[in-house]
Amino acid sequence: MTLAAGRLSAAGPGQHLGSVFAVTRHLALTSLHCLRDSRGASMISRVRCAWQHETSDATVQAWDESIDWGCPALTDRADNSVRLLA
């Protein structure tokens, strides 16, 4: 069974952004600062979540700057091998 923690990367160029956590089969959670570009000027909205044995593409659907969280919605649902946090 794969832990819910994974590696967050920008879709396309694959730039490593930080950590991501599977909360449900369709939603993940990360820190909003991980979703900022290298200059911190704009948010990266399309990301890839790499779990231990699989990857899920995702689009950031919700965030809150005041408490530094972002919620990517998984386009490719995390399969049953990923142990969720919830």
N, CA, C and O atoms as a Maestro MAE file, in Angstrom:
{
 s_m_m2io_version
 :::
 2.0.0
}

f_m_ct {
 s_m_title
 :::
 protein
 m_atom[344] {
  # First column is atom index #
  i_m_mmod_type
  r_m_x_coord
  r_m_y_coord
  r_m_z_coord
  i_m_residue_number
  s_m_chain_name
  s_m_pdb_residue_name
  s_m_pdb_atom_name
  i_m_atomic_number
  :::
  1 25 0.839 -1.174 0.000 1 A "MET " " N  " 7
  2 3 0.000 0.000 0.000 1 A "MET " " CA " 6
  3 2 0.889 1.244 0.000 1 A "MET " " C  " 6
  4 15 1.862 1.315 0.751 1 A "MET " " O  " 8
  5 25 0.558 2.215 -0.835 2 A "THR " " N  " 7
  6 3 1.317 3.450 -0.976 2 A "THR " " CA " 6
  7 2 0.821 4.499 0.002 2 A "THR " " C  " 6
  8 15 -0.387 4.683 0.150 2 A "THR " " O  " 8
  9 25 1.724 5.183 0.665 3 A "LEU " " N  " 7
  10 3 1.320 6.263 1.564 3 A "LEU " " CA " 6
  11 2 0.705 7.413 0.783 3 A "LEU " " C  " 6
  12 15 0.947 7.554 -0.416 3 A "LEU " " O  " 8
  13 25 -0.079 8.222 1.449 4 A "ALA " " N  " 7
  14 3 -0.783 9.327 0.820 4 A "ALA " " CA " 6
  15 2 0.135 10.493 0.461 4 A "ALA " " C  " 6
  16 15 -0.295 11.408 -0.242 4 A "ALA " " O  " 8
  17 25 1.362 10.488 0.915 5 A "ALA " " N  " 7
  18 3 2.291 11.573 0.625 5 A "ALA " " CA " 6
  19 2 2.948 11.353 -0.730 5 A "ALA " " C  " 6
  20 15 3.319 10.232 -1.075 5 A "ALA " " O  " 8
  21 25 3.088 12.434 -1.494 6 A "GLY " " N  " 7
  22 3 3.701 12.323 -2.807 6 A "GLY " " CA " 6
  23 2 4.511 13.552 -3.167 6 A "GLY " " C  " 6
  24 15 4.633 14.495 -2.385 6 A "GLY " " O  " 8
  25 25 5.065 13.518 -4.376 7 A "ARG " " N  " 7
  26 3 5.888 14.602 -4.903 7 A "ARG " " CA " 6
  27 2 5.030 15.428 -5.849 7 A "ARG " " C  " 6
  28 15 4.382 14.881 -6.741 7 A "ARG " " O  " 8
  29 25 5.022 16.739 -5.657 8 A "LEU " " N  " 7
  30 3 4.251 17.658 -6.482 8 A "LEU " " CA " 6
  31 2 5.163 18.310 -7.512 8 A "LEU " " C  " 6
  32 15 6.204 18.867 -7.164 8 A "LEU " " O  " 8
  33 25 4.766 18.239 -8.787 9 A "SER " " N  " 7
  34 3 5.542 18.840 -9.876 9 A "SER " " CA " 6
  35 2 4.612 19.650 -10.761 9 A "SER " " C  " 6
  36 15 3.405 19.413 -10.802 9 A "SER " " O  " 8
  37 25 5.195 20.615 -11.469 10 A "ALA " " N  " 7
  38 3 4.430 21.372 -12.456 10 A "ALA " " CA " 6
  39 2 4.158 20.459 -13.639 10 A "ALA " " C  " 6
  40 15 5.044 19.726 -14.077 10 A "ALA " " O  " 8
  41 25 2.927 20.499 -14.164 11 A "ALA " " N  " 7
  42 3 2.615 19.738 -15.373 11 A "ALA " " CA " 6
  43 2 3.435 20.333 -16.514 11 A "ALA " " C  " 6
  44 15 3.672 21.541 -16.551 11 A "ALA " " O  " 8
  45 25 3.854 19.510 -17.412 12 A "GLY " " N  " 7
  46 3 4.662 20.002 -18.534 12 A "GLY " " CA " 6
  47 2 6.141 19.942 -18.211 12 A "GLY " " C  " 6
  48 15 6.773 18.904 -18.408 12 A "GLY " " O  " 8
  49 25 6.721 21.065 -17.705 13 A "PRO " " N  " 7
  50 3 8.167 21.069 -17.490 13 A "PRO " " CA " 6
  51 2 8.630 20.142 -16.368 13 A "PRO " " C  " 6
  52 15 9.807 19.787 -16.307 13 A "PRO " " O  " 8
  53 25 7.727 19.753 -15.493 14 A "GLY " " N  " 7
  54 3 8.084 18.825 -14.428 14 A "GLY " " CA " 6
  55 2 8.887 19.417 -13.293 14 A "GLY " " C  " 6
  56 15 9.498 18.677 -12.522 14 A "GLY " " O  " 8
  57 25 8.904 20.736 -13.170 15 A "GLN " " N  " 7
  58 3 9.636 21.399 -12.087 15 A "GLN " " CA " 6
  59 2 9.107 20.909 -10.740 15 A "GLN " " C  " 6
  60 15 7.901 20.958 -10.495 15 A "GLN " " O  " 8
  61 25 10.002 20.436 -9.863 16 A "HIS " " N  " 7
  62 3 9.608 19.986 -8.530 16 A "HIS " " CA " 6
  63 2 9.092 21.179 -7.738 16 A "HIS " " C  " 6
  64 15 9.748 22.218 -7.665 16 A "HIS " " O  " 8
  65 25 7.897 21.022 -7.138 17 A "LEU " " N  " 7
  66 3 7.276 22.115 -6.398 17 A "LEU " " CA " 6
  67 2 7.227 21.874 -4.897 17 A "LEU " " C  " 6
  68 15 7.288 22.824 -4.117 17 A "LEU " " O  " 8
  69 25 7.120 20.629 -4.487 18 A "GLY " " N  " 7
  70 3 7.015 20.343 -3.058 18 A "GLY " " CA " 6
  71 2 6.312 19.029 -2.813 18 A "GLY " " C  " 6
  72 15 6.378 18.118 -3.638 18 A "GLY " " O  " 8
  73 25 5.639 18.930 -1.679 19 A "SER " " N  " 7
  74 3 4.930 17.714 -1.281 19 A "SER " " CA " 6
  75 2 3.434 17.879 -1.491 19 A "SER " " C  " 6
  76 15 2.912 18.994 -1.515 19 A "SER " " O  " 8
  77 25 2.756 16.751 -1.642 20 A "VAL " " N  " 7
  78 3 1.304 16.744 -1.822 20 A "VAL " " CA " 6
  79 2 0.754 15.531 -1.073 20 A "VAL " " C  " 6
  80 15 1.443 14.521 -0.923 20 A "VAL " " O  " 8
  81 25 -0.488 15.637 -0.607 21 A "PHE " " N  " 7
  82 3 -1.094 14.580 0.185 21 A "PHE " " CA " 6
  83 2 -2.474 14.240 -0.365 21 A "PHE " " C  " 6
  84 15 -3.296 15.134 -0.567 21 A "PHE " " O  " 8
  85 25 -2.739 12.953 -0.610 22 A "ALA " " N  " 7
  86 3 -4.044 12.510 -1.088 22 A "ALA " " CA " 6
  87 2 -5.012 12.524 0.094 22 A "ALA " " C  " 6
  88 15 -4.780 11.868 1.109 22 A "ALA " " O  " 8
  89 25 -6.087 13.274 -0.050 23 A "VAL " " N  " 7
  90 3 -7.095 13.368 1.011 23 A "VAL " " CA " 6
  91 2 -8.281 12.459 0.671 23 A "VAL " " C  " 6
  92 15 -8.790 11.742 1.533 23 A "VAL " " O  " 8
  93 25 -8.713 12.496 -0.587 24 A "THR " " N  " 7
  94 3 -9.725 11.567 -1.095 24 A "THR " " CA " 6
  95 2 -9.191 11.026 -2.414 24 A "THR " " C  " 6
  96 15 -8.096 11.406 -2.829 24 A "THR " " O  " 8
  97 25 -9.919 10.168 -3.071 25 A "ARG " " N  " 7
  98 3 -9.486 9.643 -4.374 25 A "ARG " " CA " 6
  99 2 -9.496 10.725 -5.451 25 A "ARG " " C  " 6
  100 15 -8.901 10.553 -6.514 25 A "ARG " " O  " 8
  101 25 -10.179 11.846 -5.171 26 A "HIS " " N  " 7
  102 3 -10.310 12.916 -6.158 26 A "HIS " " CA " 6
  103 2 -9.648 14.233 -5.760 26 A "HIS " " C  " 6
  104 15 -9.516 15.127 -6.595 26 A "HIS " " O  " 8
  105 25 -9.231 14.369 -4.499 27 A "LEU " " N  " 7
  106 3 -8.671 15.631 -4.015 27 A "LEU " " CA " 6
  107 2 -7.355 15.414 -3.280 27 A "LEU " " C  " 6
  108 15 -7.158 14.412 -2.592 27 A "LEU " " O  " 8
  109 25 -6.466 16.379 -3.446 28 A "ALA " " N  " 7
  110 3 -5.192 16.365 -2.732 28 A "ALA " " CA " 6
  111 2 -5.038 17.698 -1.992 28 A "ALA " " C  " 6
  112 15 -5.827 18.621 -2.196 28 A "ALA " " O  " 8
  113 25 -4.033 17.789 -1.146 29 A "LEU " " N  " 7
  114 3 -3.782 18.991 -0.371 29 A "LEU " " CA " 6
  115 2 -2.289 19.286 -0.391 29 A "LEU " " C  " 6
  116 15 -1.465 18.382 -0.253 29 A "LEU " " O  " 8
  117 25 -1.949 20.555 -0.564 30 A "THR " " N  " 7
  118 3 -0.559 20.996 -0.534 30 A "THR " " CA " 6
  119 2 -0.520 22.405 0.040 30 A "THR " " C  " 6
  120 15 -1.566 23.008 0.278 30 A "THR " " O  " 8
  121 25 0.660 22.924 0.261 31 A "SER " " N  " 7
  122 3 0.810 24.313 0.698 31 A "SER " " CA " 6
  123 2 0.735 25.222 -0.521 31 A "SER " " C  " 6
  124 15 1.284 24.905 -1.576 31 A "SER " " O  " 8
  125 25 0.063 26.335 -0.375 32 A "LEU " " N  " 7
  126 3 -0.095 27.254 -1.498 32 A "LEU " " CA " 6
  127 2 1.255 27.761 -2.000 32 A "LEU " " C  " 6
  128 15 1.423 27.965 -3.202 32 A "LEU " " O  " 8
  129 25 2.215 27.966 -1.108 33 A "HIS " " N  " 7
  130 3 3.519 28.456 -1.566 33 A "HIS " " CA " 6
  131 2 4.194 27.462 -2.512 33 A "HIS " " C  " 6
  132 15 5.046 27.855 -3.308 33 A "HIS " " O  " 8
  133 25 3.826 26.188 -2.435 34 A "CYS " " N  " 7
  134 3 4.366 25.193 -3.370 34 A "CYS " " CA " 6
  135 2 3.794 25.371 -4.775 34 A "CYS " " C  " 6
  136 15 4.376 24.890 -5.747 34 A "CYS " " O  " 8
  137 25 2.668 26.051 -4.883 35 A "LEU " " N  " 7
  138 3 2.002 26.241 -6.170 35 A "LEU " " CA " 6
  139 2 2.382 27.549 -6.848 35 A "LEU " " C  " 6
  140 15 1.837 27.879 -7.901 35 A "LEU " " O  " 8
  141 25 3.292 28.282 -6.270 36 A "ARG " " N  " 7
  142 3 3.761 29.540 -6.869 36 A "ARG " " CA " 6
  143 2 4.921 29.271 -7.822 36 A "ARG " " C  " 6
  144 15 5.698 28.339 -7.613 36 A "ARG " " O  " 8
  145 25 5.036 30.084 -8.865 37 A "ASP " " N  " 7
  146 3 6.176 29.932 -9.766 37 A "ASP " " CA " 6
  147 2 7.452 30.356 -9.045 37 A "ASP " " C  " 6
  148 15 7.387 30.844 -7.917 37 A "ASP " " O  " 8
  149 25 8.596 30.178 -9.670 38 A "SER " " N  " 7
  150 3 9.885 30.425 -9.013 38 A "SER " " CA " 6
  151 2 10.058 31.870 -8.554 38 A "SER " " C  " 6
  152 15 10.842 32.141 -7.645 38 A "SER " " O  " 8
  153 25 9.334 32.794 -9.173 39 A "ARG " " N  " 7
  154 3 9.395 34.201 -8.754 39 A "ARG " " CA " 6
  155 2 8.343 34.531 -7.703 39 A "ARG " " C  " 6
  156 15 8.370 35.606 -7.106 39 A "ARG " " O  " 8
  157 25 7.404 33.590 -7.477 40 A "GLY " " N  " 7
  158 3 6.325 33.821 -6.522 40 A "GLY " " CA " 6
  159 2 5.254 34.747 -7.059 40 A "GLY " " C  " 6
  160 15 4.388 35.200 -6.312 40 A "GLY " " O  " 8
  161 25 5.308 35.031 -8.359 41 A "ALA " " N  " 7
  162 3 4.403 36.005 -8.944 41 A "ALA " " CA " 6
  163 2 3.052 35.425 -9.343 41 A "ALA " " C  " 6
  164 15 2.031 36.101 -9.216 41 A "ALA " " O  " 8
  165 25 3.028 34.192 -9.819 42 A "SER " " N  " 7
  166 3 1.765 33.614 -10.272 42 A "SER " " CA " 6
  167 2 1.634 32.177 -9.786 42 A "SER " " C  " 6
  168 15 2.613 31.524 -9.425 42 A "SER " " O  " 8
  169 25 0.396 31.709 -9.789 43 A "MET " " N  " 7
  170 3 0.131 30.360 -9.323 43 A "MET " " CA " 6
  171 2 0.186 29.378 -10.489 43 A "MET " " C  " 6
  172 15 -0.266 29.673 -11.595 43 A "MET " " O  " 8
  173 25 0.746 28.212 -10.217 44 A "ILE " " N  " 7
  174 3 0.780 27.122 -11.187 44 A "ILE " " CA " 6
  175 2 -0.504 26.322 -10.978 44 A "ILE " " C  " 6
  176 15 -0.708 25.757 -9.903 44 A "ILE " " O  " 8
  177 25 -1.361 26.266 -11.979 45 A "SER " " N  " 7
  178 3 -2.678 25.651 -11.781 45 A "SER " " CA " 6
  179 2 -2.749 24.191 -12.242 45 A "SER " " C  " 6
  180 15 -3.630 23.456 -11.797 45 A "SER " " O  " 8
  181 25 -1.847 23.761 -13.115 46 A "ARG " " N  " 7
  182 3 -1.832 22.370 -13.577 46 A "ARG " " CA " 6
  183 2 -0.597 21.681 -13.015 46 A "ARG " " C  " 6
  184 15 0.534 22.099 -13.263 46 A "ARG " " O  " 8
  185 25 -0.833 20.625 -12.258 47 A "VAL " " N  " 7
  186 3 0.260 19.944 -11.562 47 A "VAL " " CA " 6
  187 2 0.171 18.432 -11.770 47 A "VAL " " C  " 6
  188 15 -0.818 17.908 -12.283 47 A "VAL " " O  " 8
  189 25 1.228 17.761 -11.358 48 A "ARG " " N  " 7
  190 3 1.271 16.296 -11.377 48 A "ARG " " CA " 6
  191 2 1.657 15.838 -9.973 48 A "ARG " " C  " 6
  192 15 2.610 16.339 -9.375 48 A "ARG " " O  " 8
  193 25 0.897 14.881 -9.471 49 A "CYS " " N  " 7
  194 3 1.146 14.303 -8.156 49 A "CYS " " CA " 6
  195 2 1.731 12.911 -8.368 49 A "CYS " " C  " 6
  196 15 1.081 12.043 -8.949 49 A "CYS " " O  " 8
  197 25 2.944 12.701 -7.903 50 A "ALA " " N  " 7
  198 3 3.605 11.404 -8.066 50 A "ALA " " CA " 6
  199 2 3.579 10.671 -6.733 50 A "ALA " " C  " 6
  200 15 4.254 11.054 -5.777 50 A "ALA " " O  " 8
  201 25 2.786 9.612 -6.694 51 A "TRP " " N  " 7
  202 3 2.728 8.765 -5.514 51 A "TRP " " CA " 6
  203 2 3.835 7.720 -5.666 51 A "TRP " " C  " 6
  204 15 4.599 7.784 -6.629 51 A "TRP " " O  " 8
  205 25 3.939 6.791 -4.775 52 A "GLN " " N  " 7
  206 3 5.038 5.828 -4.826 52 A "GLN " " CA " 6
  207 2 5.036 5.002 -6.113 52 A "GLN " " C  " 6
  208 15 6.100 4.771 -6.689 52 A "GLN " " O  " 8
  209 25 3.860 4.549 -6.579 53 A "HIS " " N  " 7
  210 3 3.805 3.662 -7.735 53 A "HIS " " CA " 6
  211 2 2.955 4.192 -8.881 53 A "HIS " " C  " 6
  212 15 2.730 3.464 -9.849 53 A "HIS " " O  " 8
  213 25 2.484 5.406 -8.813 54 A "GLU " " N  " 7
  214 3 1.625 5.952 -9.858 54 A "GLU " " CA " 6
  215 2 1.672 7.471 -9.834 54 A "GLU " " C  " 6
  216 15 2.217 8.068 -8.905 54 A "GLU " " O  " 8
  217 25 1.102 8.093 -10.853 55 A "THR " " N  " 7
  218 3 0.994 9.549 -10.894 55 A "THR " " CA " 6
  219 2 -0.450 9.930 -11.194 55 A "THR " " C  " 6
  220 15 -1.205 9.157 -11.784 55 A "THR " " O  " 8
  221 25 -0.816 11.143 -10.774 56 A "SER " " N  " 7
  222 3 -2.139 11.693 -11.039 56 A "SER " " CA " 6
  223 2 -1.958 13.127 -11.502 56 A "SER " " C  " 6
  224 15 -1.314 13.923 -10.820 56 A "SER " " O  " 8
  225 25 -2.521 13.462 -12.654 57 A "ASP " " N  " 7
  226 3 -2.550 14.854 -13.074 57 A "ASP " " CA " 6
  227 2 -3.645 15.552 -12.290 57 A "ASP " " C  " 6
  228 15 -4.625 14.924 -11.890 57 A "ASP " " O  " 8
  229 25 -3.482 16.851 -12.070 58 A "ALA " " N  " 7
  230 3 -4.462 17.576 -11.262 58 A "ALA " " CA " 6
  231 2 -4.524 19.045 -11.668 58 A "ALA " " C  " 6
  232 15 -3.589 19.590 -12.253 58 A "ALA " " O  " 8
  233 25 -5.643 19.663 -11.342 59 A "THR " " N  " 7
  234 3 -5.855 21.094 -11.553 59 A "THR " " CA " 6
  235 2 -6.231 21.708 -10.217 59 A "THR " " C  " 6
  236 15 -7.121 21.204 -9.532 59 A "THR " " O  " 8
  237 25 -5.567 22.784 -9.841 60 A "VAL " " N  " 7
  238 3 -5.850 23.429 -8.559 60 A "VAL " " CA " 6
  239 2 -7.241 24.059 -8.626 60 A "VAL " " C  " 6
  240 15 -7.516 24.892 -9.490 60 A "VAL " " O  " 8
  241 25 -8.112 23.650 -7.705 61 A "GLN " " N  " 7
  242 3 -9.505 24.093 -7.702 61 A "GLN " " CA " 6
  243 2 -9.819 25.108 -6.611 61 A "GLN " " C  " 6
  244 15 -10.713 25.937 -6.774 61 A "GLN " " O  " 8
  245 25 -9.096 25.050 -5.508 62 A "ALA " " N  " 7
  246 3 -9.392 25.936 -4.380 62 A "ALA " " CA " 6
  247 2 -8.101 26.233 -3.635 62 A "ALA " " C  " 6
  248 15 -7.156 25.444 -3.673 62 A "ALA " " O  " 8
  249 25 -8.066 27.377 -2.956 63 A "TRP " " N  " 7
  250 3 -6.889 27.753 -2.173 63 A "TRP " " CA " 6
  251 2 -7.263 28.872 -1.227 63 A "TRP " " C  " 6
  252 15 -8.299 29.519 -1.379 63 A "TRP " " O  " 8
  253 25 -6.396 29.090 -0.240 64 A "ASP " " N  " 7
  254 3 -6.573 30.193 0.707 64 A "ASP " " CA " 6
  255 2 -5.190 30.726 1.045 64 A "ASP " " C  " 6
  256 15 -4.402 30.055 1.711 64 A "ASP " " O  " 8
  257 25 -4.907 31.922 0.587 65 A "GLU " " N  " 7
  258 3 -3.581 32.511 0.823 65 A "GLU " " CA " 6
  259 2 -3.323 32.800 2.296 65 A "GLU " " C  " 6
  260 15 -2.181 32.729 2.749 65 A "GLU " " O  " 8
  261 25 -4.374 33.127 3.046 66 A "SER " " N  " 7
  262 3 -4.171 33.526 4.441 66 A "SER " " CA " 6
  263 2 -3.668 32.376 5.313 66 A "SER " " C  " 6
  264 15 -2.996 32.613 6.317 66 A "SER " " O  " 8
  265 25 -3.983 31.143 4.943 67 A "ILE " " N  " 7
  266 3 -3.485 30.006 5.730 67 A "ILE " " CA " 6
  267 2 -2.666 29.026 4.886 67 A "ILE " " C  " 6
  268 15 -2.395 27.906 5.319 67 A "ILE " " O  " 8
  269 25 -2.271 29.453 3.675 68 A "ASP " " N  " 7
  270 3 -1.267 28.763 2.857 68 A "ASP " " CA " 6
  271 2 -1.646 27.332 2.472 68 A "ASP " " C  " 6
  272 15 -0.864 26.408 2.696 68 A "ASP " " O  " 8
  273 25 -2.838 27.137 1.895 69 A "TRP " " N  " 7
  274 3 -3.186 25.814 1.402 69 A "TRP " " CA " 6
  275 2 -3.735 25.905 -0.011 69 A "TRP " " C  " 6
  276 15 -4.310 26.916 -0.414 69 A "TRP " " O  " 8
  277 25 -3.541 24.815 -0.755 70 A "GLY " " N  " 7
  278 3 -4.090 24.677 -2.094 70 A "GLY " " CA " 6
  279 2 -4.627 23.270 -2.260 70 A "GLY " " C  " 6
  280 15 -4.083 22.316 -1.704 70 A "GLY " " O  " 8
  281 25 -5.702 23.148 -3.029 71 A "CYS " " N  " 7
  282 3 -6.380 21.857 -3.183 71 A "CYS " " CA " 6
  283 2 -6.446 21.463 -4.654 71 A "CYS " " C  " 6
  284 15 -7.344 21.913 -5.367 71 A "CYS " " O  " 8
  285 25 -5.522 20.638 -5.120 72 A "PRO " " N  " 7
  286 3 -5.597 20.129 -6.487 72 A "PRO " " CA " 6
  287 2 -6.673 19.043 -6.612 72 A "PRO " " C  " 6
  288 15 -6.732 18.125 -5.793 72 A "PRO " " O  " 8
  289 25 -7.514 19.152 -7.631 73 A "ALA " " N  " 7
  290 3 -8.484 18.104 -7.955 73 A "ALA " " CA " 6
  291 2 -7.808 17.145 -8.922 73 A "ALA " " C  " 6
  292 15 -7.310 17.561 -9.969 73 A "ALA " " O  " 8
  293 25 -7.789 15.879 -8.581 74 A "LEU " " N  " 7
  294 3 -7.093 14.880 -9.381 74 A "LEU " " CA " 6
  295 2 -7.894 14.536 -10.628 74 A "LEU " " C  " 6
  296 15 -9.038 14.090 -10.535 74 A "LEU " " O  " 8
  297 25 -7.295 14.742 -11.791 75 A "THR " " N  " 7
  298 3 -7.908 14.369 -13.059 75 A "THR " " CA " 6
  299 2 -7.878 12.855 -13.195 75 A "THR " " C  " 6
  300 15 -8.847 12.239 -13.637 75 A "THR " " O  " 8
  301 25 -6.752 12.265 -12.809 76 A "ASP " " N  " 7
  302 3 -6.592 10.815 -12.797 76 A "ASP " " CA " 6
  303 2 -6.752 10.374 -11.352 76 A "ASP " " C  " 6
  304 15 -5.841 10.537 -10.540 76 A "ASP " " O  " 8
  305 25 -7.888 9.825 -11.039 77 A "ARG " " N  " 7
  306 3 -8.231 9.436 -9.672 77 A "ARG " " CA " 6
  307 2 -7.150 8.541 -9.069 77 A "ARG " " C  " 6
  308 15 -6.671 7.616 -9.725 77 A "ARG " " O  " 8
  309 25 -6.764 8.812 -7.823 78 A "ALA " " N  " 7
  310 3 -5.813 7.949 -7.133 78 A "ALA " " CA " 6
  311 2 -6.430 6.569 -6.959 78 A "ALA " " C  " 6
  312 15 -7.563 6.452 -6.492 78 A "ALA " " O  " 8
  313 25 -5.700 5.525 -7.329 79 A "ASP " " N  " 7
  314 3 -6.296 4.188 -7.254 79 A "ASP " " CA " 6
  315 2 -6.262 3.650 -5.820 79 A "ASP " " C  " 6
  316 15 -5.784 4.317 -4.904 79 A "ASP " " O  " 8
  317 25 -6.765 2.465 -5.652 80 A "ASN " " N  " 7
  318 3 -6.926 1.882 -4.316 80 A "ASN " " CA " 6
  319 2 -5.611 1.561 -3.624 80 A "ASN " " C  " 6
  320 15 -5.610 1.261 -2.430 80 A "ASN " " O  " 8
  321 25 -4.487 1.613 -4.341 81 A "SER " " N  " 7
  322 3 -3.198 1.331 -3.694 81 A "SER " " CA " 6
  323 2 -2.696 2.525 -2.872 81 A "SER " " C  " 6
  324 15 -1.782 2.375 -2.060 81 A "SER " " O  " 8
  325 25 -3.289 3.710 -3.079 82 A "VAL " " N  " 7
  326 3 -2.880 4.897 -2.312 82 A "VAL " " CA " 6
  327 2 -3.706 4.967 -1.037 82 A "VAL " " C  " 6
  328 15 -4.931 5.078 -1.087 82 A "VAL " " O  " 8
  329 25 -3.028 4.902 0.111 83 A "ARG " " N  " 7
  330 3 -3.698 4.993 1.411 83 A "ARG " " CA " 6
  331 2 -3.985 6.456 1.689 83 A "ARG " " C  " 6
  332 15 -3.056 7.255 1.808 83 A "ARG " " O  " 8
  333 25 -5.248 6.817 1.795 84 A "LEU " " N  " 7
  334 3 -5.658 8.215 1.940 84 A "LEU " " CA " 6
  335 2 -5.473 8.704 3.373 84 A "LEU " " C  " 6
  336 15 -5.417 7.915 4.317 84 A "LEU " " O  " 8
  337 25 -5.379 10.034 3.511 85 A "LEU " " N  " 7
  338 3 -5.283 10.636 4.840 85 A "LEU " " CA " 6
  339 2 -6.630 10.622 5.539 85 A "LEU " " C  " 6
  340 15 -6.705 10.481 6.759 85 A "LEU " " O  " 8
  341 25 -7.701 10.771 4.752 86 A "ALA " " N  " 7
  342 3 -9.050 10.855 5.346 86 A "ALA " " CA " 6
  343 2 -9.647 9.486 5.573 86 A "ALA " " C  " 6
  344 15 -10.771 9.376 6.063 86 A "ALA " " O  " 8
  :::
 }
 m_bond[343] {
  # First column is bond index #
  i_m_from
  i_m_to
  i_m_order
  :::
  1 1 2 1
  2 2 3 1
  3 3 4 2
  4 3 5 1
  5 5 6 1
  6 6 7 1
  7 7 8 2
  8 7 9 1
  9 9 10 1
  10 10 11 1
  11 11 12 2
  12 11 13 1
  13 13 14 1
  14 14 15 1
  15 15 16 2
  16 15 17 1
  17 17 18 1
  18 18 19 1
  19 19 20 2
  20 19 21 1
  21 21 22 1
  22 22 23 1
  23 23 24 2
  24 23 25 1
  25 25 26 1
  26 26 27 1
  27 27 28 2
  28 27 29 1
  29 29 30 1
  30 30 31 1
  31 31 32 2
  32 31 33 1
  33 33 34 1
  34 34 35 1
  35 35 36 2
  36 35 37 1
  37 37 38 1
  38 38 39 1
  39 39 40 2
  40 39 41 1
  41 41 42 1
  42 42 43 1
  43 43 44 2
  44 43 45 1
  45 45 46 1
  46 46 47 1
  47 47 48 2
  48 47 49 1
  49 49 50 1
  50 50 51 1
  51 51 52 2
  52 51 53 1
  53 53 54 1
  54 54 55 1
  55 55 56 2
  56 55 57 1
  57 57 58 1
  58 58 59 1
  59 59 60 2
  60 59 61 1
  61 61 62 1
  62 62 63 1
  63 63 64 2
  64 63 65 1
  65 65 66 1
  66 66 67 1
  67 67 68 2
  68 67 69 1
  69 69 70 1
  70 70 71 1
  71 71 72 2
  72 71 73 1
  73 73 74 1
  74 74 75 1
  75 75 76 2
  76 75 77 1
  77 77 78 1
  78 78 79 1
  79 79 80 2
  80 79 81 1
  81 81 82 1
  82 82 83 1
  83 83 84 2
  84 83 85 1
  85 85 86 1
  86 86 87 1
  87 87 88 2
  88 87 89 1
  89 89 90 1
  90 90 91 1
  91 91 92 2
  92 91 93 1
  93 93 94 1
  94 94 95 1
  95 95 96 2
  96 95 97 1
  97 97 98 1
  98 98 99 1
  99 99 100 2
  100 99 101 1
  101 101 102 1
  102 102 103 1
  103 103 104 2
  104 103 105 1
  105 105 106 1
  106 106 107 1
  107 107 108 2
  108 107 109 1
  109 109 110 1
  110 110 111 1
  111 111 112 2
  112 111 113 1
  113 113 114 1
  114 114 115 1
  115 115 116 2
  116 115 117 1
  117 117 118 1
  118 118 119 1
  119 119 120 2
  120 119 121 1
  121 121 122 1
  122 122 123 1
  123 123 124 2
  124 123 125 1
  125 125 126 1
  126 126 127 1
  127 127 128 2
  128 127 129 1
  129 129 130 1
  130 130 131 1
  131 131 132 2
  132 131 133 1
  133 133 134 1
  134 134 135 1
  135 135 136 2
  136 135 137 1
  137 137 138 1
  138 138 139 1
  139 139 140 2
  140 139 141 1
  141 141 142 1
  142 142 143 1
  143 143 144 2
  144 143 145 1
  145 145 146 1
  146 146 147 1
  147 147 148 2
  148 147 149 1
  149 149 150 1
  150 150 151 1
  151 151 152 2
  152 151 153 1
  153 153 154 1
  154 154 155 1
  155 155 156 2
  156 155 157 1
  157 157 158 1
  158 158 159 1
  159 159 160 2
  160 159 161 1
  161 161 162 1
  162 162 163 1
  163 163 164 2
  164 163 165 1
  165 165 166 1
  166 166 167 1
  167 167 168 2
  168 167 169 1
  169 169 170 1
  170 170 171 1
  171 171 172 2
  172 171 173 1
  173 173 174 1
  174 174 175 1
  175 175 176 2
  176 175 177 1
  177 177 178 1
  178 178 179 1
  179 179 180 2
  180 179 181 1
  181 181 182 1
  182 182 183 1
  183 183 184 2
  184 183 185 1
  185 185 186 1
  186 186 187 1
  187 187 188 2
  188 187 189 1
  189 189 190 1
  190 190 191 1
  191 191 192 2
  192 191 193 1
  193 193 194 1
  194 194 195 1
  195 195 196 2
  196 195 197 1
  197 197 198 1
  198 198 199 1
  199 199 200 2
  200 199 201 1
  201 201 202 1
  202 202 203 1
  203 203 204 2
  204 203 205 1
  205 205 206 1
  206 206 207 1
  207 207 208 2
  208 207 209 1
  209 209 210 1
  210 210 211 1
  211 211 212 2
  212 211 213 1
  213 213 214 1
  214 214 215 1
  215 215 216 2
  216 215 217 1
  217 217 218 1
  218 218 219 1
  219 219 220 2
  220 219 221 1
  221 221 222 1
  222 222 223 1
  223 223 224 2
  224 223 225 1
  225 225 226 1
  226 226 227 1
  227 227 228 2
  228 227 229 1
  229 229 230 1
  230 230 231 1
  231 231 232 2
  232 231 233 1
  233 233 234 1
  234 234 235 1
  235 235 236 2
  236 235 237 1
  237 237 238 1
  238 238 239 1
  239 239 240 2
  240 239 241 1
  241 241 242 1
  242 242 243 1
  243 243 244 2
  244 243 245 1
  245 245 246 1
  246 246 247 1
  247 247 248 2
  248 247 249 1
  249 249 250 1
  250 250 251 1
  251 251 252 2
  252 251 253 1
  253 253 254 1
  254 254 255 1
  255 255 256 2
  256 255 257 1
  257 257 258 1
  258 258 259 1
  259 259 260 2
  260 259 261 1
  261 261 262 1
  262 262 263 1
  263 263 264 2
  264 263 265 1
  265 265 266 1
  266 266 267 1
  267 267 268 2
  268 267 269 1
  269 269 270 1
  270 270 271 1
  271 271 272 2
  272 271 273 1
  273 273 274 1
  274 274 275 1
  275 275 276 2
  276 275 277 1
  277 277 278 1
  278 278 279 1
  279 279 280 2
  280 279 281 1
  281 281 282 1
  282 282 283 1
  283 283 284 2
  284 283 285 1
  285 285 286 1
  286 286 287 1
  287 287 288 2
  288 287 289 1
  289 289 290 1
  290 290 291 1
  291 291 292 2
  292 291 293 1
  293 293 294 1
  294 294 295 1
  295 295 296 2
  296 295 297 1
  297 297 298 1
  298 298 299 1
  299 299 300 2
  300 299 301 1
  301 301 302 1
  302 302 303 1
  303 303 304 2
  304 303 305 1
  305 305 306 1
  306 306 307 1
  307 307 308 2
  308 307 309 1
  309 309 310 1
  310 310 311 1
  311 311 312 2
  312 311 313 1
  313 313 314 1
  314 314 315 1
  315 315 316 2
  316 315 317 1
  317 317 318 1
  318 318 319 1
  319 319 320 2
  320 319 321 1
  321 321 322 1
  322 322 323 1
  323 323 324 2
  324 323 325 1
  325 325 326 1
  326 326 327 1
  327 327 328 2
  328 327 329 1
  329 329 330 1
  330 330 331 1
  331 331 332 2
  332 331 333 1
  333 333 334 1
  334 334 335 1
  335 335 336 2
  336 335 337 1
  337 337 338 1
  338 338 339 1
  339 339 340 2
  340 339 341 1
  341 341 342 1
  342 342 343 1
  343 343 344 2
  :::
 }
}
